[in-house]
Amino acid sequence: MKIQRFSKIGFIMAAAGSAVGLGNIWKFPYMTGEYGGGAFVLVYLITIAFIGFSVMVAEMLIGALGRADTVTSFERLAPPGKKWWKYAGFMGFNGVIIMTFYSVVIGWILYYLFTIVTSGLPETTEEAKRAFNTLVGDQIAAQIFFHTVSVIIVGYIVYRGIKAGIERINLILMPALMVILFGLLLYAMTLDGFREALAFMFEPKWEKLNSEALIRAVGHSFFTLSLGMGAILTYAASLPKDASITQTAFIVTFMDTLIALVAGLVIFSFLFQFGAEPGQGPGLVFISLPTILHNFGTLGVIFALLFFLALAFAGVTSAISLVEPVVQYLIDRFHFTRGKAVLLISFIYWLVGIGALLSYTNSWGKVMSVGGKPLFDILEYTTDSILLPLGGFLISVFVGYLLPKSQLFAQIGREMGERAYRVWYFSVRYIAPLALLFMMLNLMGVIEL
Ligand code: TRP
C-alpha cells in the first residue's frame, strides 16, 4: 500500500478545490436568496466557525494518522476490540451517490459554456427560463452527452493519481478560479447594485430566519466544506509530513468561505443592478444571471463565459474529491489497479446519473420517481440530509471519544496551543455531534424544531 504525498501547497489547493464547488458558487447564492440574506449568512458563518472548522480538523486528523483509505484508516486507529469502527469508513461511498447528480449539474454548466459560445445570451427572462427548462425537461441526449463529458474529465484526472492528476489540476484550476472571481468582484464593485448586494448579504433580517433556514444553513456549512464523507480524510492520508493540520484546515475553511461570499456578492450585484429578485431558487445562476448579463452587451457575454468557466473549474475539482476516496479504497483493500477502480466507479455513477437526469424530464419523470419524488431529489436529499451529517457525527464521535486524548493533544494541542485546543475538543465532543444528530433527525422529520 503505497500512498503518494502532496506538497504543502498542493494539499492546500486540493483540499480547497474539494471544498470550493458548486456548493459555493451555485447553491450558496440561491439559498441566501431564498432564505432572505443576512441572517442566513450569519448562521452559516457561525456554524462554519464553531462546527465546520472543528470537524474539518478532526477529519484531517483521522487521515493524517491513519495514512490510508477511509476504511483502513478507521480500522487502524480504532482501539482493540472496536475494530468494527472500520464500517464508518464506508462513508466514502456517499461520494459516489453525490456524484450521480453533481456530475449532471457539471454537465449543465458545460452545456451553458457551449451555448453561450455558439449562440450568446438569452434576451428575456422568458427565453432564459425556456432554455433552462427545455434543457432539463426535454433535452435528454444533450444532457447525457455533457454528463458523459464530465464523467470522462473527472475520471481521467483521478486516474492520473494524487500527484500527476489531483495535485496538478488543482494547482492550475484553483488560482484560475480565484482570478476570475476576484476579477468579476472588482467589476461588480463599480456597480450601484454592489451596495444593495452588501446590504442584502450582511444586514441580518431576523424575521426571515425560520427554523428551516436555520437547519439548512447548518447543513450547507457541512456540504460546502466537503465534510462527513471521507474526502478530506482521503486527501489528508497524503498530507505532507511537516504540514500543520490546524493551519491547513484554517486556510481551507477561510478560502471556502471567502469564495462563497465573493460569488454571492458578484451575483447579487449584477442582479440588483437591473432590479432582479434574489429568491429564484436553483435557477438563479442558470436563468436570472444570464438574462441580466445580456444587458451588458459583449462585456456581458465575456462575464458569463468567465463565470461559467469558474463554476466548471469549481465543480471539477470538487468532483475528483468525491470519486477519489472510493477509488483509493478499492486500490488498498481489493488491489484494483487505479484504472480499473476509476472505470468501475465512473460507470456506476454515470448510469445512476442518467437515471437522475431522466427523473427531471417530461417523458421519463414519472418512471424515475418514487412516491412522486424525482430520483435526482431523492439522491440529493439522502446524502445532504442523512448521510453527510451521519458521517460528520461518526467522525466527531470517533475523534472525541475513541482516539486517545494524549494522541490528540500531541498533535492538535501542540499546533493550536492549549486554550484553542480546549475549545476545539469541546466542540468535537459535544457541540458538533449534538448539532449534527439534531439536524439529521430534524431533516428526517423525526423531531421538530
Ligand atoms: N464541497 C463541495 C461543494 O461545495 C462538494 C463536495 C465535494 C463535497 N466533496 C465533498 C460535499 C464531500 C460533501 C462531502 O460543492
Boltz pocket constraint, residues with backbone or C-beta under 6 A from the ligand:
constraints:
  - pocket:
      binder: B
      contacts: [[A, 18], [A, 19], [A, 20], [A, 21], [A, 22], [A, 23], [A, 24], [A, 222], [A, 223], [A, 224], [A, 225], [A, 226], [A, 227], [A, 228], [A, 229], [A, 231], [A, 318], [A, 319], [A, 321], [A, 322], [A, 388]]
      max_distance: 6.0
